Amino acid sequence: MKKLVIAMTAVLMAFSILSCSKKEEKGEFTVAAGKLKVAAEVGYPPFEYYAEDGTTPIGFDMTLAKELGKRLGLEVEIIDTAWDGIFAGLDTDRYDAVISAATITPERLENYYFSKPYIGNGQAIILQKDSELKVSQPSDLTNLLVGYQAETTSDYFIEKEIAAGLKCQVGEYDKVMNAYDDLRLGRVDAVCSDYLVAVSYLGTPDTKFKCAWQGKADEYFGVCVKKGNDLLLSKINQALDEIVADGTMKKIYMDIFGVDLSDTIAE
């Protein structure tokens, strides 16, 4: 019996050691040594979406994340994360950073660090290409059904307009692409989204959409990291400076959007 107990104890100890050895070693300023774990809601083109293979995340943010990883000497791991819990994952060290068209806001800055802006953005109102609706400003959405992604700046923008007196119906979506799908099918009258997202829908030769109104750039996207991780924030900011200075950022803008958006973050 003692031999059996000793044998079982040895097996358990070996299993425990093996389990520990499989755990990732913590990096100096990342949750895993040699890696930059990045959270993104991979369903927000042109910033993050899956390639035709259905498994490879591509888009502006994904390209930027890989470039940051290269500058920091780290392998980039993309973790597809639902938007409504994406910031909370930083608190539990699920990943190192959120790079997912995340707007820098005073409320978010109370709980998280943000890098310097890497792109500026404004809101836009999109209609079907052949729509006869007379919409040239947000107030013209009166009595219309407007779709947008919940818990985004588009959501906040419409809420602000409603608080100011706009009387419209709203349709909230988990993903912005679903709002555009319903606009194409005529299930909503208009979509409110980031203009930089709208570009990917407006720029195709066979587009089914048109831009009825475009607001000025009044929000800025940054890399979000856990509050207190000053070293990672500093290294990301330094890398962003290098990416802008050597022309890499301009190339990424041109590759993804077809235009140079450097002036949206010019000081």
Secondary structure, DSSP 8 states (H G I E B T S, - for coil): -HHHHHHHHHHHHHHHHHHHHHS----SSSSSTTEEEEEE-S-BTTTBEE-TTSS-EESHHHHHHHHHHHHHT-EEEEEE--GGGTTHHHHTTS-SEE-SS-B--HHHHTTEEE-S-SEEE-EEEEEETT-----SSGGGGTT-EEEEETTSHHHHHHHHHHHTT---EEEEESSHHHHHHHHHTTSSSEEEEEHHHHHHHHSSTT--EEEEEE----EEE--EEETT-HHHHHHHHHHHHHHHHTTHHHHHHHHHHSS--GGGS--
